[in-house]
Amino acid sequence: MRYVTVAISTDEPAYHPIEHELSTEPNVRRRAIHAFEVLDDGTLVLLAEIDGDAERHRELLADAEAVHEFAVADDGSGICYSRVEPTPLASRLVRRERASPVIVVPPIEYTHQGDQLLTLVGRERDLQAAAGSVPDELDVELVATGPYRPSVDGPLAALTDRQREVVDTAAAMGYYENPRGTTHDAIAAALGIEAGTVGKHLRIAESTVFSHLLETPDRGRPE
């Protein structure tokens, strides 16, 4: 099996009917599409992620006639569910994805320039066939390719159970938000341990996670 990562750009909305509005809105930045599926009624559901003004994101979704329903997370994660009327291009792309032996590996990430980074996995001949059938509306640039080795151990897998418990509790209490939503003392009280122990676990966990990310920039993909 091989993987191919490509950067895709287009002048048309590729997946979402308000993609153009999102691309030109200065207070909202698209980060990723984590999942998408066409329902039996022909509408498209997406699980996406954005940075920026969540309220402005809601306004854009609410004003779009092609958006049937949506929900934007209130926890600062930027996660958004939406059910929309797909663009013609989106319908074609999803139909091709369903019929193709090539697998799309989520997430589909957005660059700062607004291009989509898409990773495909499959046999070499199938990847070549997919490359030869790119719709005219899309500009595709090869970013990386090579043998595919799926990773089953993300950066958090290197943590001990206790470190993971402290990190999860800290995140849930807003420790990694800006401004910080909690303290070592509050996390310690929630877990029944000393504040110094919380600080130690967090320092080790953060060092472990960042080291893992720096050493493996192509997570889930080979060198």
N, C-alpha and C positions, 0 to 999 in steps of 0.2 A: 504494500500500500504506500501511496505517496500523498503528500499534501501540496497544495498551491495556495498561497496567500496573494490576493490581488487588491489593488486600490481601484475603486469604481467611482466615476464621476458622471454626472448627467445634468442637463439643463431642465429636466422634467422631474416632477415628484416621483420618486421610485417606488415607495411603499405606502406612504401616508398622504392623504389628500391635503394636509396642511404642512407638508414637508418644506415647501418654499417659504411659508410664513416663519417656520421655526429656523430655517437657515438664515433669514434676514433679521430676526429679532435679536437685538443686542443683549437683552437680559436673560436669554435662554440659550443654552448650548446643548445640542444633542450629543449624547455619549455612546449609547449602544442600543441595539435591538436584541433582546435576549430570547425571544420566541415569537413565532408568528404562525397562523393557521387560518385557512379558509373554512368557514362554516357551511352547512348544507344550504343556507339561504343565500350564499354568495358573498356575505360580508366577511371582512378580514379582521381578525383579532390580533393585537400585538401587545407584547410586554416590552416596554422600552424604558430607557433611563436617560434623565437629563440633569444638567447642572443649572443653577441659577434660580430665577424668580418663579417659584411654584405657582403663585397666584396668577402671574402673567401667562403661564402655561395653561392654567385652567381657562382663562379668558379666551385664549386662541382656540382651544378645543370646543368651548361652549358656543363660540360664534360660527363654527364651521358646520354647514348643513350636511356635509358628508360624514360627520361624526355622529353616530347613533347613541353611543354612551361612552363614558370614560370615568376613571377614578385615578386621582393623583395622590400618592402616599403623603401623609401628614408628618412622617417621621424624619424628614430631611434626606431620605435616601434617593430621592429623584425618580423613584419607580412609578411608572404610569401604565395602566391598562386602558386600552381603547378598542372599540369595535366600530369599524368604518366601512364606507363604500370604497372598495379598492380602486385605485387608478387603473386604467387599461394596462399600463406597463406592469403594475404589481400583479394583476391577474395572470398575465402571460408568464411572468417570472415564477410565480408560485406553481402554475401548471407544469412548467418545465422542471422545477425542482422535484415535484412529485413523480414525474415520469423518468427522471434521470437516475442512473445508478451511482451518481456522484452525491456525496453527503455534504450538506452545509453544516459546519461546526460552529455553533454559537459561542460567544455573541458576535454580531455584526457591529464592529466599532466604527465610530466617526473620528476622523482626524480634525485638527484645528482648521483645516481648509474646507471641511465639509465633505470630503471624500469618505466613502465607506470601505473599511478594511474587511474583506470577506475571505474566510478560509474554507477550502473545499478539500475533501479527502476521497480517494478512490483509486482504481487501477489507472495506470499511466495512459492506456488507450482511451479510457472514458474521460479522463481529464483533458486529453487532447481534443476529443470530440466536443466537450463542453466549450473549450476555448474557440472552437470553430463555429459555434452557433450563438455567439453573443449578439443580443439585439442591437440594431443600429443606433438606438438612443443612448447607449452606454459607451463610455470610454473606459477601457480596462488597461491597467498597467501592472505587470508582474512585480511583486514585492519580494517573495521568497518561495522556494520550493525545495523538496527533499523527501527522504523516507519519513513516514509518519510513525511516531512512537507515542501513543496516548499516555498522558501523565495521570496517575491515580492519586498522587500525593501533592496537593497544593501546599503553599507555604505554611498553612495552619497545621498540617499533618505532622510537622516537625516538633510541635509543642507537646509538653506533657499534659495529662488530663487536668492537673491543677492550674497550669499556666493558661490553658484554654478556658477554664472556668472563670478565671480572673479577667481575661481579655473579653470574654462574652458579657460578663456582668458589667465591666467598665463601658463597653460599647452600648449596652442597653440603657445605661444610666446617663449617657451623653458625654462620656469622657473625651471622645474623639471629635466632638462637635466644635464649631468655632462661633462664639466663644465656648469654652469648655463648660459642660453642664454639671459636672460633679467633681469630687475630690477623692484623694486616696483615703481619707478618713471615712467618707460616706460609703465607698466601695468596701472598705474593711468592715464597717458595721453591718453591711448587707450580707457579707460572707462569714462573719464571726471570726475574723483574723486580725492581726495587727496591721496598721497602716504601712509600717516599714516593709512588711511581707508583701503587701500589695505592690508597693513601688518596685521591689526586687523582681517580682514575677513579671510586671509590665516591662521593665527594662530588658530583661532577658528575652521575653516574647517578641518585643519590638525589634531587638537586634537580630533575632532568628529569622523573623519574617522579612525584614528588609534585606538581609544577606541572601536569603533564598530568591527574592525578586531580582536582585542585582545579578545573581549568578545564572538565573534562568529567565531571560527576558522574553523568550518565546514559550510561555507556559503551555504544556500539552502538545508542543510541537518539537521536532528534533532540531539538532544543530544544523 
